[in-house]
Amino acid sequence: MRILVTGASGHLGRPVVKALRAKGHEVVGTYHSHPRPGLRPLDVTDAEACAACVRETAPDAIVHSAADRDPDSCARDPERATRLNVASTAHLLDAMDPGTLFLFVSSDYVFDGEHAPYREDDERRPINHYGRTKVESEDLVRARAREWIATRIPWLYGVNDREEATVLTKTAKLVLAGTPVKMDHVAARYPTYIGDVAAAIAHLVDVGFRGPVHLTGPEKTTKYELTRRMAGWLGRDPSFVAPDRAPVTPAPRPRDCHLATETFRAAGGAPFRGFSEVMPGLLRELGYDVAP
């Protein structure tokens, strides 16, 4: 299958390209701000550019990974977020052939966080603009694509080969600095490894799955708890971090958007690994000394 992946230089896009190629697919990846060898430039907010890209690549499937996934960034500039997250989806849907499979990368933030665990057909009630852009995009995909998949995912982590902050690097640097800080101890998080999500996307494409599906790591934590765990792995005293029970951010966060994964398991999907299993090895890969 010939597959077009937008955002292929991004945190999730890179492992998605790798996972699809490992399955034998021909993958054409695009980038915008971060060029990489073998990828073609594409501004997904430009309708004409999207049409030209789809026409020239003639994909059998499109994986739309490009997005602004930062809720605070979306809150600060909602017009930009809507262009990047919603208009881009519309441009690609308008450009593709009717029979093309469209896989949209959505979010657990389509839910309000008050009635976890959430199943695929539960009511979507986002409480921030980022979540609203994902709901709008999901609705576009449902309305315009005959063949579609919407993968809802939570907080992602993994190794990034660019010099940019990730959950791993930001938290490790915070721990090693040891500067007193308060961290959110309200919102439940389910950190999910990007490699597992990429493998799941490749699996869903290969088995012919269609519709919405939830992908998530199994372990529950908060930013405060995760920072303390990181301190333990790095052999540091965690007393520098205090729980913040009333965090203030530009975008409100749902309290608990835990995703139920029965649909993915029924489709033959492999269980996702918990962050306690994966993170210590990734820290070692990044060159940190990790306590046994």
Beta strands, then each sheet from edge to edge (+ up, - down):
strand 1: 2-6
strand 2: 26-31
strand 3: 40-41
strand 4: 61-64
strand 5: 101-107
strand 6: 147-153
strand 7: 156-157
strand 8: 181-184
strand 9: 192-193
strand 10: 211-214
strand 11: 241-244
sheet 1: 3+ 2+ 1+ 4+ 5+ 6+ 10+
sheet 2: 7+ 9+
sheet 3: 8+ 11+
end
